[in-house]
């Protein structure tokens, strides 16, 4: 939610890049915070790993889409 609302705050430019780069950056920060020994460290780590896994899924789906286009272009 923060990565979607961040461009409207005026702090960052209004590019769509924040919707792509925001979750893995936030996930990395949350994993780093979980190592600090906070009381909610386990939950923070799970959310951070989830954000990183979602970004990895995005990358894999883009790669799969491009591979499908390439295979389709071969047989057309």
Buried (B, 14 or more C-beta within 10 A) or exposed (E): EEBEEBBEEEEEEEEEEBEEEBBBBBBBEBBEBBEEEEEEEEEBBBBBBEBBEEBEEEEEEEEEEEEEEEEEEEEE
